[in-house]
């Protein structure tokens, strides 16, 4: 077999266990809500993460200026504005510009919801009147990770392995 020569400057691939054994890898986002970074793409402004929720109820109303995909690993969730429920094994595509309110439903025998999301652009949080209350993008997510990983002893640079 002829060896393949890679182009210089290619960043390393990322191959990790998605659901980590070390609880410190989960970054707190809100009470009973965490995310686990998988890829932070500072070139395209996108990120890929697992969202883990250990409570039921309304989480947030938000809008994305670009598209989002999700794949449910455990549990179930839905948007108040739609009549479908995303359960384990479901794939969801969210079009740019849609406002939706994330609700996590209690599933008997399932203590948590975990969904893998690919977010392009930003998450803009809205109040009940549709006014902006905050936002997250790849850079704010990286900063959240740096602070958390420094505080739990993994080191602020722990997030660097996921930045491309």
C-alpha positions, 0 to 999 in steps of 0.5 A: 500500500502506498503511504498517503501524504497529507497536506501540510497545515491540516489540523488533527482530527477529533476522535473522543468518547462522546459521553465522558466518564469524567463528570468535570468535562460537562460544562454547566450552562444553567441549573441542571443543564450542561454541555459537553464540547465536541468541536468548536469551529472558530473559522465557521463560527459553529460548534458541536456539543452534547446538551445534557438536561436533568430536569423537565420543563421549559429551558429557553426561547431562542432564535438561530440566524443559521441552521441547527441539527440535533440527534437525540441520544437519551430522553425527549424534548420538543418545542412549544411552537410545534406538535412533534416530540424528539425522542431517542433516535430522532433527528431534528433540522432547525431552519435559520430564523425560527423562534422556538421554546425548548421544553424537556419532557420527563421520560419514565426510567430516563433521568436525563436528556442528552442530544448532540447539536450542531449549531451554526452561528449563534443562539440568541435568547429571547424573552416572552415579548421576543426581545433579546436577553443574551446570546451564545456563539462559539467564542462565548462557549469557549470562554465558558469552557475555559473558566469551568475547566480551570475551576475544576482542575482540568486546566483552561487549555483543556478546551483547546483540543476541540478548537479548530 
